[in-house]
Amino acid sequence: MFSSPARTEVLRALHYQNRPVGLRMLAWVAGIHPHSAERVVEALEEEGLVVCGRSGYRMRIAKCADHPAWVAMSEMFEAADRSWCGAGLEARNERAKQVLRFLEEGMELTGRARRAGGVA
């Protein structure tokens, strides 16, 4: 099931997604390159762990929550996260700062585009 770090991170990222997610966003959340995420997703789709909706070259990925393996994986991810909560606080704070900078930059760019009349 967890044959590589990339696969494990994609599974972990999908565990927390309640709706289908784009490939690039999934790769970003998993912390891997989009090409690596695509290869992992293709293998997971063949195994029936995910469903991919395709529209042209875009792909939306959702977990098959009714697959029996998700029950065990969900329990494992939840247990790992509970044990992780107390450790690595400094690293998580640093990651949160990076995400916050990313979001602030995105909001700034969206605001500029709206003021310029380029975004509804």
Contact map, one row per residue, 1 for C-alpha under 8 A:
111000000000000000000000000000000000000000000000000000000000000000000000000000000000000000000000000000000000000000000000
111110110000000000000000000000000000000000000000000000000000000000000000000000000000000000000000000000000000000000000000
111110110000000000000000000000000000000000000000000000000000000000000000000000000000000000000000000000000000000000000000
011111110000000000000000000000000000000000000000000000000000000000000000000000000000000000000000000000000000000000000000
011111111000000000000000000000000000000000000000000000000000000000000000000000000000000000000000000000000000000000000000
000111111100000000000000000001010001100100000000000000000000000000000000000000000000000000000000000000000000000000000000
011111111110000000000000000000000000100100000000000000000000000000000000000000000000000000000000000000000000000000000000
011111111111000000000000000000000000000000000000000000000000000000000000000000000000000000000000000000000000000000000000
000011111111100000000000000001100000000000000000000000000000000000000000000000000000000000000000000000000000000000000000
000001111111110000000000011001000000100110000000000000000000000000000000000000000000000000000000000000000000000000000000
000000111111111000000000000000000000000000000000000000000000000000000000000000000000000000000000000000000000000000000000
000000011111111100000000000001000000000000000000000000000000000000000000000010000000000000000000000000000000000000000000
000000001111111110000000010011000000000000000000000000000000000000000000000000000000000000000000000000000000000000000000
000000000111111110000000010000000000000000000000000000000000011000000000000000000000000000000000000000000000000000000000
000000000011111110000000000000000000000000000000000000000000001000000000010010000000000000000000000000000000000000000000
000000000001111111000000000000000000000000000000000000000000000000000000000000000000000000000000000000000000000000000000
000000000000111111111000000000000000000000000000000000000000010000000000000000000000000000000000000000000000000000000000
000000000000000111110000000000000000000000000000000000000000010000000000000000000000000000000000000000000000000000000000
000000000000000011111000000000000000000000000000000000000000010000000000000000000000000000000000000000000000000000000000
000000000000000011111100000000000000000000000000000000000001111000000000000000000000000000000000000000000000000000000000
000000000000000010111110110000000000000000000000000000000001110000000000000000000000000000000000000000000000000000000000
000000000000000000011111110000000000000000000000000000000111100000000000000000000000000000000000000000000000000000000000
000000000000000000001111111000000100110000000000000000000111100000000000000000000000000000000000000000000000000000000000
000000000000000000000111111100000100000000000000000000000000000000000000000000000000000000000000000000000000000000000000
000000000000000000001111111110000000000000000000000000000000000000000000000000000000000000000000000000000000000000000000
000000000100110000001111111111000000100000000000000000000000000000000000000000000000000000000000000000000000000000000000
000000000100000000000011111111111101100000000000000000000000000000000000000000000000000000000000000000000000000000000000
000000000000000000000001111111111100000000000000000000000000000000000000000000000000000000000000000000000000000000000000
000000000000100000000000111111110000000000000000000000000000000000000000000000000000000000000000000000000000000000000000
000001001101100000000000011111110000000000000000000000000000000000000000000000000000000000000000000000000000000000000000
000000001000000000000000001111111000000000000000000000000000000000000000000000000000000000000000000000000000000000000000
000001000000000000000000001111111101100000000000000000000000000000000000000000000000000000000000000000000000000000000000
000000000000000000000000001100111111100000000000000000000000000000000000000000000000000000000000000000000000000000000000
000000000000000000000011001100011111110000000000000000000000000000000000000000000000000000000000000000000000000000000000
000000000000000000000000000000001111111000000000000000000000000000000000000000000000000000000000000000000000000000000000
000001000000000000000000001000011111111100000000000000000000000000000000000000000000000000000000000000000000000000000000
000001100100000000000010011000011111111110000000000000000000000000000000000000000000000000000000000000000000000000000000
000000000000000000000010000000000111111111000000000000000000000000000000000000000000000000000000000000000000000000000000
000000000000000000000000000000000011111111100000000000000000000000000000000000000000000000000000000000000000000000000000
000001100100000000000000000000000001111111110000000000000000000000000000000000000000000000000000000000000000000000000000
000000000100000000000000000000000000111111111000010000000000100000000000000000000000000000000000000000000000000000000000
000000000000000000000000000000000000011111111100000000000000000000000000000000000000000000000000000000000000000000000000
000000000000000000000000000000000000001111111110000000000000000000000000000000000000000000000000000000000000000000000000
000000000000000000000000000000000000000111111111110000000000000000000000000000000000000000000000000000000000000000000000
000000000000000000000000000000000000000011111111111100000000000000000000000000000000000000000000000000000000000000000000
000000000000000000000000000000000000000001111111100000000000000000000000000000000000000000000000000000000000000000000000
000000000000000000000000000000000000000000111111110000000000000000000000000000000000000000000000000000000000000000000000
000000000000000000000000000000000000000000011111111000000000000100100000000000000000000000000000000000000000000000000000
000000000000000000000000000000000000000000011111111000000000001110101100000000000000000000000000000000000000000000000000
000000000000000000000000000000000000000010011011111100000000111100000000000000000000000000000000000000000000000000000000
000000000000000000000000000000000000000000001001111110000000111100000000000000000000000000000000000000000000000000000000
000000000000000000000000000000000000000000001000011111000011110000000000000000000000000000000000000000000000000000000000
000000000000000000000000000000000000000000000000001111100011100000000000000000000000000000000000000000000000000000000000
000000000000000000000000000000000000000000000000000111111111000000000000000000000000000000000000000000000000000000000000
000000000000000000000000000000000000000000000000000011111110000000000000000000000000000000000000000000000000000000000000
000000000000000000000000000000000000000000000000000001111100000000000000000000000000000000000000000000000000000000000000
000000000000000000000000000000000000000000000000000001111110000000000000000000000000000000000000000000000000000000000000
000000000000000000000110000000000000000000000000000001111111000000000000000000000000000000000000000000000000000000000000
000000000000000000000110000000000000000000000000000111101111100000000000000000000000000000000000000000000000000000000000
000000000000000000011110000000000000000000000000000111000111110000000000000000000000000000000000000000000000000000000000
000000000000000000011110000000000000000010000000011110000011111000000000000000000000000000000000000000000000000000000000
000000000000010011111000000000000000000000000000011100000001111100000000000000000000000000000000000000000000000000000000
000000000000011000010000000000000000000000000000111000000000111110000000000000000000000000000000000000000000000000000000
000000000000000000000000000000000000000000000001111000000000011111100100000000000000000000000000000000000000000000000000
000000000000000000000000000000000000000000000000100000000000001111100110000000000000000000000000000000000000000000000000
000000000000000000000000000000000000000000000000000000000000000111110100000000000000000000000000000000000000000000000000
000000000000000000000000000000000000000000000001100000000000000111111110000000000000000000000000000000000000000000000000
000000000000000000000000000000000000000000000000000000000000000001111111000000000000000000000000000000000000000000000000
000000000000000000000000000000000000000000000000100000000000000000111111100000000000000000000000000000000000000000000000
000000000000000000000000000000000000000000000000100000000000000111111111110000000000000000000000000000000000000000000000
000000000000000000000000000000000000000000000000000000000000000010111111111000000000000000000000000000000000000000000000
000000000000000000000000000000000000000000000000000000000000000000011111111100000000000000000000000000000000000000000000
000000000000000000000000000000000000000000000000000000000000000000001111111110000000000000000000000000000000000000000000
000000000000001000000000000000000000000000000000000000000000000000000111111111000000000000000000000000000000000000000000
000000000000000000000000000000000000000000000000000000000000000000000011111111100000000000000000000000000000000000000000
000000000000000000000000000000000000000000000000000000000000000000000001111111110000000000000000000000000000000000000000
000000000001001000000000000000000000000000000000000000000000000000000000111111111000000000000000000000000000000000000000
000000000000000000000000000000000000000000000000000000000000000000000000011111111100000000000000000000000000000000000000
000000000000000000000000000000000000000000000000000000000000000000000000001111111110000000000000000000000000000000000000
000000000000000000000000000000000000000000000000000000000000000000000000000111111111000000000000000000000000000000000000
000000000000000000000000000000000000000000000000000000000000000000000000000011111111100000000000000000000000000000000000
000000000000000000000000000000000000000000000000000000000000000000000000000001111111110000000000000000000000000000000000
000000000000000000000000000000000000000000000000000000000000000000000000000000111111111000000000000000000000000000000000
000000000000000000000000000000000000000000000000000000000000000000000000000000011111111100000000000000000000000000000000
000000000000000000000000000000000000000000000000000000000000000000000000000000001111111110000000000000000000000000000000
000000000000000000000000000000000000000000000000000000000000000000000000000000000111111110000000000000000000000000000000
000000000000000000000000000000000000000000000000000000000000000000000000000000000011111110000000000000000000000000000000
000000000000000000000000000000000000000000000000000000000000000000000000000000000001111111110000000000000000000000000000
000000000000000000000000000000000000000000000000000000000000000000000000000000000000111111111000000000000000000000000000
000000000000000000000000000000000000000000000000000000000000000000000000000000000000000111111100000000000000000000000000
000000000000000000000000000000000000000000000000000000000000000000000000000000000000000111111110000000000000000000000000
000000000000000000000000000000000000000000000000000000000000000000000000000000000000000111111111000000000000000000000000
000000000000000000000000000000000000000000000000000000000000000000000000000000000000000011111111100000000000000000000000
000000000000000000000000000000000000000000000000000000000000000000000000000000000000000001111111110000000000000000000000
000000000000000000000000000000000000000000000000000000000000000000000000000000000000000000111111111000000000000000000000
000000000000000000000000000000000000000000000000000000000000000000000000000000000000000000011111111100000000000000000000
000000000000000000000000000000000000000000000000000000000000000000000000000000000000000000001111111110000000000000000000
000000000000000000000000000000000000000000000000000000000000000000000000000000000000000000000111111111000000000000000000
000000000000000000000000000000000000000000000000000000000000000000000000000000000000000000000011111111100000000000000000
000000000000000000000000000000000000000000000000000000000000000000000000000000000000000000000001111111110000000000000000
000000000000000000000000000000000000000000000000000000000000000000000000000000000000000000000000111111111000000000000000
000000000000000000000000000000000000000000000000000000000000000000000000000000000000000000000000011111111100000000000000
000000000000000000000000000000000000000000000000000000000000000000000000000000000000000000000000001111111110000000000000
000000000000000000000000000000000000000000000000000000000000000000000000000000000000000000000000000111111111000000000000
000000000000000000000000000000000000000000000000000000000000000000000000000000000000000000000000000011111111100000000000
000000000000000000000000000000000000000000000000000000000000000000000000000000000000000000000000000001111111110000000000
000000000000000000000000000000000000000000000000000000000000000000000000000000000000000000000000000000111111111000000000
000000000000000000000000000000000000000000000000000000000000000000000000000000000000000000000000000000011111111100000000
000000000000000000000000000000000000000000000000000000000000000000000000000000000000000000000000000000001111111110000000
000000000000000000000000000000000000000000000000000000000000000000000000000000000000000000000000000000000111111111000010
000000000000000000000000000000000000000000000000000000000000000000000000000000000000000000000000000000000011111111100000
000000000000000000000000000000000000000000000000000000000000000000000000000000000000000000000000000000000001111111110000
000000000000000000000000000000000000000000000000000000000000000000000000000000000000000000000000000000000000111111111110
000000000000000000000000000000000000000000000000000000000000000000000000000000000000000000000000000000000000011111111111
000000000000000000000000000000000000000000000000000000000000000000000000000000000000000000000000000000000000001111111100
000000000000000000000000000000000000000000000000000000000000000000000000000000000000000000000000000000000000000111111110
000000000000000000000000000000000000000000000000000000000000000000000000000000000000000000000000000000000000000011111111
000000000000000000000000000000000000000000000000000000000000000000000000000000000000000000000000000000000000000011111111
000000000000000000000000000000000000000000000000000000000000000000000000000000000000000000000000000000000000010011011111
000000000000000000000000000000000000000000000000000000000000000000000000000000000000000000000000000000000000000001001111
